Amino acid sequence: MGFLGFCLAGLGFVLIGAWEAVSLTVPSLTLNKKATPSCFSHLLAFLLSFFFIVNASISVIDSSHSSDHIGVPLQLQVIAVASLFLLYSIAGIVTTKFTHLLPLPTEILDLVVLFAFGQEFLLFYLQRKDPTGLENRYYDLLIVPIIVCFSSTLLAFKSPKSPYPRLGRAAGLLLQGTWLVQMGFSFYTNLMTHGCALREKSRGNYTIKCKSHADAHRSMAIATLQFNCHLAFLVILVVGVYWSFGSGDRERNSRDYTTYKPISEELRQFESRGQFTLDSDEEDEIVVAENGSTEKVVIPVEGMNGFGSH
């Protein structure tokens, strides 16, 4: 694929994942009640799938000219997987913009992209053209975000209105994109680990060989460390963006403004009450006389200074 191909593919995945995450976090970008990606996300998926098909087709031609019998079937597998994503993107665009032409429910689109992620998983899981190649370690780590995308899409069938499965798939797309960019730098630049070199039979068939067993182990450890850094950065980024955009909206939605009363109404109620009156410092006591009649006797209360009258 080359350095440029890895970078463009990674940036495409990052844009799709970022747009889906932002559209789910910011309510103003949500088009309907269900947490579905917008037409712009389908358009990005269409461009990315078309790029993979064109790039794989060029690699097939180059492999055939180089008499590489392994590179041709490898790139045909890439074309098959990219065709499923292309079908998903076209169906999504038509369903979003021209609902009367193709009124497909969201579950059908999720089923198509679920098969696409499953095919992508098999592509990288079964690709062992050189068991000792360092690229296999990067492919194994790439399976992790693919599984996240597959599982999140599967959970979306159970809760189609919940934004969390879509947010999980967006996070998986982001991690897949950043890891593809990392693979481009690790395979085709000076950032490749020392003691390893790229051997390219054709444009679609390459491997990374290390000089010794120790170099291979060190390179795999470095690849794992790089993936952990990508994962930690993604978690911090997603959590920060989600809480920064979503916390304000959740706080506004949780407040019940109907219980508040205008200040003018409270002032009118206060003014409508009677004037304040002070009770007398004298206490009244009813005394029963000897003839059975009652009379009221006023008994003065002692002053605040504590000295009473005798």
Helices and strands as residue ranges (DSSP letters): H 2-25, G 27-29, H 39-65, H 71-97, H 106-125, H 135-158, H 163-188, E 196-202, E 205-210, H 213-254, G 257-259, H 263-272, E 282-288, E 294-300
